[in-house]
């Protein structure tokens, strides 16, 4: 089996150009006609600073007041390094002291009837005055407008997601359902957001969820606490046990594979899955729930709880330990940048990662390989490569390791 290594033309596009294009798309969605974002007449709906600039937009900051603007930047994301924190703090100081014009030359003024824009819709839905800060993320198939909602006092009280196309609408609906289910599941080892509002606006699926206090001081995260939280999720909807090829999970995976069978990568995956079935189809596994994207950037550890967000990939009935393997892989990719090496190292740690989840020694490597298949099918189904995602071309990192490991079984 030969992994595909061809990158589509979209991956050659510059990230800054893709972000600028996406910025214009988002503005058109959030402020459709009769709203105007280019020097139009009429009442002012919103006034945004573009951080850092219109060529490389990362964040649209509402400039209605220094307090709100500073809070929007401060709570946009948790810096991952001392230098990043210094840069963030410099931006906060600039917008708070009204010297932002010296750093940020690009502004977007939105005019028109407030009822036509996202601000009016959200204010009516949540029954409160608010300001909106808009995150502009990197190219991904599942990229969607993400909104930070702030009160007039600068409090970040909610985050919003808007599903704008078939994939993102499905994901926003899935996250809404997941958070609704988790609210009554009796979780004790972690904290998840609450659904504040869900609905549709201008053919878009809307989810507004409570803001977790990620800006509070962090505490060191122990492996014991992380594993306990993952086990809390794994059992929140009950367990089942049975042979791999007789499970509901296997049937669902087969259906997803069939949907990408026409892709070169899909054919390679199907062949690998056939080998897995022949080798380990009768292996008994335990199945539970998983977060689906439990990565370092989707959680924050406080002294008294572990905050976890982004539940759009939550699913039940998957092999135990998937969350642990996913977290390890994402952590390694983030820290080293070597995606292929991260896959190899993660599979090598299957015993250590999966033992706390009660996975039998004979089933640990199979579980890790099943996770890789699951992740690969997700990338293909979402068409991440075509969307320009950095890891979208599976033949450059995931497929070679998966195929080689399967052939060695």
C-alpha positions as CSV (number, residue, x, y, z in Angstrom):
1,X,0.0,0.0,0.0
2,X,1.4,3.3,-1.1
3,X,0.4,6.5,0.8
4,X,-0.7,9.4,-1.3
5,X,1.6,12.5,-1.0
6,X,0.0,14.9,-3.4
7,X,-1.0,18.3,-2.1
8,X,-3.9,20.2,-3.8
9,X,-3.2,23.6,-5.2
10,X,-5.1,25.3,-2.3
11,X,-2.3,24.3,0.0
12,X,0.1,26.6,-1.9
13,X,-2.0,29.7,-0.9
14,X,-0.4,32.0,1.6
15,X,-2.0,31.9,5.0
16,X,-2.2,35.6,5.2
17,X,-4.1,35.7,1.9
18,X,-6.5,33.0,3.1
19,X,-7.1,34.9,6.4
20,X,-7.8,38.1,4.5
21,X,-10.2,36.4,2.2
22,X,-11.9,34.7,5.2
23,X,-12.2,38.0,7.0
24,X,-14.2,39.5,4.1
25,X,-16.4,36.4,4.0
26,X,-17.1,36.6,7.8
27,X,-18.0,40.2,7.6
28,X,-20.4,39.5,4.8
29,X,-22.1,36.8,6.8
30,X,-22.3,38.7,10.1
31,X,-23.3,42.0,8.5
32,X,-25.3,41.3,5.4
33,X,-27.0,44.1,3.3
34,X,-28.3,46.5,4.1
35,X,-25.3,46.7,6.5
36,X,-22.2,48.2,5.1
37,X,-18.6,47.6,6.1
38,X,-17.0,50.0,3.6
39,X,-17.7,53.6,4.6
40,X,-21.5,53.3,4.3
41,X,-24.0,55.8,5.6
42,X,-26.4,55.2,8.5
43,X,-26.1,54.5,12.2
44,X,-22.9,52.9,13.5
45,X,-23.4,49.2,14.4
46,X,-19.8,48.3,15.3
47,X,-16.3,49.7,15.1
48,X,-13.5,47.1,15.0
49,X,-9.7,47.3,15.2
50,X,-8.1,44.6,13.0
51,X,-5.3,42.9,15.0
52,X,-2.6,42.9,13.9
53,X,-3.7,44.2,10.5
54,X,-5.9,43.5,7.5
55,X,-3.3,41.5,5.7
56,X,-2.8,39.1,8.7
57,X,-6.1,39.3,10.6
58,X,-6.3,37.3,13.8
59,X,-8.9,39.2,15.8
60,X,-11.5,42.0,15.4
61,X,-11.6,44.0,18.6
62,X,-14.7,46.2,19.4
63,X,-13.5,49.7,20.1
64,X,-16.7,50.9,21.8
65,X,-14.7,51.5,25.0
66,X,-11.1,50.9,26.2
67,X,-12.3,48.5,28.9
68,X,-14.1,46.3,26.5
69,X,-11.3,46.4,23.9
70,X,-8.7,45.5,26.4
71,X,-10.8,42.6,27.8
72,X,-11.4,41.3,24.3
73,X,-7.7,41.1,23.6
74,X,-6.8,39.8,27.1
75,X,-9.2,36.9,26.9
76,X,-8.8,36.1,23.2
77,X,-6.3,33.3,23.9
78,X,-3.8,32.1,26.5
79,X,-0.3,32.9,25.3
80,X,1.9,29.8,25.0
81,X,5.2,31.5,25.6
82,X,6.7,34.5,27.5
83,X,7.2,36.4,24.3
84,X,3.6,35.8,23.2
85,X,2.4,37.0,26.6
86,X,4.5,40.2,26.3
87,X,3.1,40.9,22.8
88,X,-0.4,40.3,24.1
89,X,0.1,42.6,27.1
90,X,1.4,45.3,24.8
91,X,-1.7,45.1,22.7
92,X,-3.9,45.2,25.8
93,X,-2.1,48.3,27.0
94,X,-2.4,50.0,23.6
95,X,-6.2,49.5,23.4
96,X,-6.7,50.4,27.0
97,X,-4.9,53.7,26.8
98,X,-6.4,54.6,23.4
99,X,-3.0,54.5,21.7
100,X,-4.1,51.7,19.5
101,X,-4.0,53.9,16.4
102,X,-0.2,53.9,16.7
103,X,-0.1,50.1,16.4
104,X,-3.2,49.2,14.4
105,X,-4.0,51.2,11.3
106,X,-6.8,49.1,10.0
107,X,-10.3,49.6,11.2
108,X,-13.7,48.3,10.1
109,X,-16.8,50.5,10.7
110,X,-20.1,48.7,10.2
111,X,-23.1,50.9,9.5
112,X,-26.8,50.2,8.9
113,X,-29.8,49.0,10.9
114,X,-28.6,47.2,14.0
115,X,-31.4,44.6,13.6
116,X,-29.8,43.4,10.4
117,X,-26.4,42.4,12.0
118,X,-25.3,39.7,14.4
119,X,-25.1,42.2,17.3
120,X,-28.8,42.9,17.2
121,X,-29.7,39.2,16.9
122,X,-27.5,38.2,19.8
123,X,-28.7,41.1,22.0
124,X,-32.3,40.1,21.4
125,X,-31.6,36.4,21.9
126,X,-29.7,36.9,25.2
127,X,-31.7,39.9,26.3
128,X,-28.7,42.0,27.3
129,X,-26.4,44.7,25.8
130,X,-23.2,43.2,24.5
131,X,-20.2,43.7,22.3
132,X,-18.8,41.2,19.8
133,X,-15.1,40.3,19.2
134,X,-14.5,38.1,16.2
135,X,-11.7,35.4,15.9
136,X,-10.2,34.8,12.5
137,X,-8.7,31.3,12.5
138,X,-6.3,29.5,10.1
139,X,-7.6,27.7,7.1
140,X,-9.5,24.5,8.0
141,X,-12.5,22.7,6.5
142,X,-14.3,23.1,9.9
143,X,-13.4,26.8,10.3
144,X,-16.3,28.9,11.4
145,X,-17.0,32.3,12.8
146,X,-16.1,32.2,16.6
147,X,-17.4,35.1,18.6
148,X,-16.4,36.3,22.0
149,X,-19.3,38.1,23.7
150,X,-18.6,40.8,26.2
151,X,-20.7,42.9,28.5
152,X,-20.5,46.6,28.6
153,X,-18.3,46.2,31.7
154,X,-15.7,44.1,29.8
155,X,-16.8,40.8,31.2
156,X,-16.5,37.9,28.8
157,X,-19.7,36.0,29.5
158,X,-20.1,33.7,26.4
159,X,-18.6,32.4,23.2
160,X,-20.5,31.8,20.0
161,X,-20.1,29.6,17.0
162,X,-21.9,29.9,13.7
163,X,-22.3,27.0,11.3
164,X,-22.2,28.5,7.8
165,X,-22.1,25.4,5.5
166,X,-23.1,21.8,5.6
167,X,-20.0,20.6,7.6
168,X,-19.9,23.4,10.1
169,X,-23.7,23.4,10.6
170,X,-23.5,19.7,11.4
171,X,-20.7,20.4,13.9
172,X,-22.4,23.2,15.6
173,X,-25.6,21.1,16.0
174,X,-23.4,18.2,17.3
175,X,-21.8,20.4,19.9
176,X,-25.2,21.8,21.0
177,X,-26.4,18.2,21.5
178,X,-23.2,17.2,23.3
179,X,-23.3,20.0,25.8
180,X,-27.0,19.4,26.4
181,X,-26.4,15.7,27.1
182,X,-23.3,16.4,29.3
183,X,-25.2,18.9,31.4
184,X,-27.2,16.1,32.9
185,X,-24.6,13.4,33.0
186,X,-23.2,14.0,36.5
187,X,-19.6,14.8,35.5
188,X,-17.4,15.4,38.5
189,X,-13.8,15.5,37.2
190,X,-14.1,18.4,34.7
191,X,-16.2,21.4,33.9
192,X,-17.9,22.0,30.5
193,X,-19.7,25.1,29.1
194,X,-23.5,25.5,29.4
195,X,-25.7,26.2,26.4
196,X,-27.1,29.7,26.7
197,X,-28.8,29.9,23.3
198,X,-29.1,27.7,20.2
199,X,-31.0,28.5,17.1
200,X,-30.8,29.6,13.5
201,X,-30.1,33.0,12.0
202,X,-30.0,33.8,8.3
203,X,-29.6,30.1,7.4
204,X,-26.7,29.7,9.9
205,X,-26.7,27.4,12.9
206,X,-26.0,29.3,16.1
207,X,-24.6,28.1,19.4
208,X,-23.9,30.4,22.3
209,X,-22.2,28.8,25.3
210,X,-21.1,30.1,28.7
211,X,-17.5,31.3,28.9
212,X,-15.3,29.1,31.0
213,X,-12.9,31.1,33.2
214,X,-9.8,30.2,31.2
215,X,-8.1,33.5,32.3
216,X,-7.9,32.4,35.9
217,X,-4.4,31.2,37.2
218,X,-3.5,27.8,35.9
219,X,-2.3,24.9,38.0
220,X,0.1,22.2,36.8
221,X,-1.8,19.4,35.2
222,X,-0.9,15.9,36.4
223,X,-1.4,12.8,34.3
224,X,-3.6,11.4,37.0
225,X,-6.1,14.3,36.8
226,X,-6.1,14.2,33.0
227,X,-6.8,10.5,33.0
228,X,-9.5,10.8,35.6
229,X,-11.3,13.4,33.6
230,X,-11.1,11.3,30.4
231,X,-12.5,8.3,32.3
232,X,-15.3,10.5,33.6
233,X,-16.3,11.3,30.0
234,X,-15.7,7.7,28.8
235,X,-18.4,6.4,31.3
236,X,-20.8,9.3,31.2
237,X,-23.2,7.5,28.8
238,X,-22.5,3.9,29.9
239,X,-20.2,1.2,28.5
240,X,-20.6,-1.8,26.1
241,X,-18.2,-4.7,25.4
242,X,-17.8,-7.0,22.5
243,X,-15.6,-8.1,19.5
244,X,-14.4,-5.3,17.2
245,X,-16.1,-6.5,14.0
246,X,-19.4,-7.1,15.8
247,X,-19.6,-3.7,17.4
248,X,-21.8,-0.7,16.4
249,X,-18.6,1.3,16.2
250,X,-17.2,-1.0,13.5
251,X,-20.4,-0.7,11.5
252,X,-20.3,3.1,11.8
253,X,-16.7,3.2,10.7
254,X,-17.4,1.0,7.7
255,X,-20.1,3.5,6.6
256,X,-17.7,6.4,6.9
257,X,-15.0,4.5,5.0
258,X,-17.4,3.8,2.2
259,X,-18.2,7.5,1.9
260,X,-14.5,8.3,1.1
261,X,-13.8,5.1,-0.9
262,X,-13.4,7.1,-4.2
263,X,-10.4,9.0,-2.8
264,X,-6.9,7.5,-3.2
265,X,-6.3,7.9,0.5
266,X,-9.7,6.2,1.2
267,X,-8.7,3.1,-0.8
268,X,-5.5,2.9,1.2
269,X,-7.4,3.2,4.5
270,X,-9.9,0.6,3.4
271,X,-7.1,-1.9,2.7
272,X,-5.5,-1.2,6.1
273,X,-8.8,-1.7,7.8
274,X,-9.3,-5.1,6.0
275,X,-5.9,-6.2,7.5
276,X,-7.0,-5.0,11.0
277,X,-10.2,-6.9,10.7
278,X,-8.5,-10.1,9.6
279,X,-5.9,-9.8,12.4
280,X,-8.0,-8.5,15.3
281,X,-11.7,-8.6,14.3
282,X,-12.5,-11.0,17.2
283,X,-10.6,-9.0,19.8
284,X,-12.9,-7.9,22.6
285,X,-13.0,-4.2,23.3
286,X,-14.8,-2.0,25.7
287,X,-16.6,1.0,24.2
288,X,-17.5,4.4,25.8
289,X,-17.7,8.1,25.0
290,X,-15.0,10.4,24.0
291,X,-14.5,14.2,23.6
292,X,-13.2,13.7,20.1
293,X,-10.7,16.5,20.1
294,X,-9.1,16.5,23.5
295,X,-6.0,18.6,22.8
296,X,-3.9,20.9,25.0
297,X,-5.5,24.0,23.5
298,X,-9.0,22.8,24.3
299,X,-8.5,22.7,28.0
300,X,-7.2,24.6,31.0
301,X,-6.3,23.2,34.4
302,X,-7.3,25.3,37.5
303,X,-6.6,24.5,41.1
304,X,-10.1,23.0,41.6
305,X,-11.2,21.8,38.2
306,X,-10.2,21.0,34.6
307,X,-11.9,23.2,32.1
308,X,-12.6,21.5,28.7
309,X,-14.3,23.0,25.7
310,X,-14.9,22.4,21.9
311,X,-17.2,19.4,22.1
312,X,-18.3,19.3,18.5
313,X,-16.6,15.9,17.9
314,X,-18.1,14.2,21.0
315,X,-19.3,10.7,20.3
316,X,-20.4,7.6,22.2
317,X,-19.6,3.9,21.6
318,X,-15.9,4.3,20.6
319,X,-13.0,2.1,21.8
320,X,-11.8,3.1,25.3
321,X,-8.7,5.3,25.3
322,X,-9.2,7.2,22.1
323,X,-9.0,10.5,24.0
324,X,-5.7,9.6,25.5
325,X,-4.2,8.7,22.2
326,X,-5.5,11.8,20.5
327,X,-4.2,14.1,23.3
328,X,-0.8,12.5,23.1
329,X,-0.6,12.9,19.3
330,X,-1.7,16.5,19.4
331,X,0.6,17.4,22.2
332,X,3.6,15.9,20.3
333,X,2.7,17.7,17.1
334,X,2.3,21.0,18.9
335,X,5.6,20.6,20.7
336,X,7.8,19.3,17.9
337,X,6.2,20.2,14.7
338,X,7.1,16.8,13.3
339,X,3.7,15.3,12.6
340,X,5.0,12.0,11.2
341,X,7.4,11.5,14.1
342,X,4.5,12.3,16.5
343,X,2.4,9.6,15.0
344,X,5.2,7.0,15.4
345,X,6.0,8.0,18.9
346,X,2.3,8.0,19.9
347,X,1.8,4.4,18.7
348,X,4.9,3.3,20.4
349,X,3.4,4.6,23.7
350,X,0.1,2.7,23.2
351,X,0.8,0.4,26.2
352,X,1.5,3.2,28.6
353,X,-1.4,5.4,27.3
354,X,-4.1,2.8,27.3
355,X,-3.4,0.7,30.4
356,X,-5.2,3.2,32.7
357,X,-8.3,2.7,30.6
358,X,-8.5,-1.0,31.2
359,X,-7.5,-1.9,27.6
360,X,-6.1,-5.4,27.5
361,X,-2.4,-5.6,26.4
362,X,-3.4,-7.6,23.3
363,X,-5.8,-4.7,22.2
364,X,-3.6,-1.7,22.9
365,X,-1.8,-1.3,19.5
366,X,-5.0,-2.2,17.7
367,X,-6.8,0.5,19.6
368,X,-4.1,3.1,18.7
369,X,-4.3,2.1,15.0
370,X,-8.1,2.2,15.0
371,X,-7.8,5.8,16.4
372,X,-5.5,6.7,13.5
373,X,-8.0,5.2,11.0
374,X,-10.8,7.2,12.7
375,X,-8.8,10.4,12.5
376,X,-7.8,9.9,8.9
377,X,-11.4,9.2,7.9
378,X,-12.4,12.5,9.6
379,X,-9.8,14.4,7.7
380,X,-11.0,12.9,4.4
381,X,-14.7,13.3,5.1
382,X,-14.1,17.0,6.1
383,X,-11.9,17.5,3.0
384,X,-9.3,19.2,5.2
385,X,-6.6,19.2,2.4
386,X,-8.9,21.0,0.0
387,X,-9.5,23.6,2.6
388,X,-5.8,24.3,3.0
389,X,-5.4,22.7,6.5
390,X,-1.7,22.3,7.4
391,X,-2.1,18.6,8.2
392,X,-4.7,17.9,5.5
393,X,-2.4,15.9,3.3
394,X,-2.4,12.6,5.1
395,X,0.2,10.9,2.9
396,X,2.9,13.2,4.3
397,X,2.5,12.1,7.9
398,X,-0.3,9.9,9.1
399,X,-0.8,7.3,6.4
400,X,2.8,6.1,6.1
401,X,3.0,5.2,9.8
402,X,-0.5,3.6,9.9
403,X,0.1,1.5,6.8
404,X,3.5,0.3,7.9
405,X,2.3,-0.6,11.4
406,X,-0.7,-2.5,10.0
407,X,1.5,-4.4,7.6
408,X,3.7,-5.5,10.5
409,X,0.8,-7.0,12.5
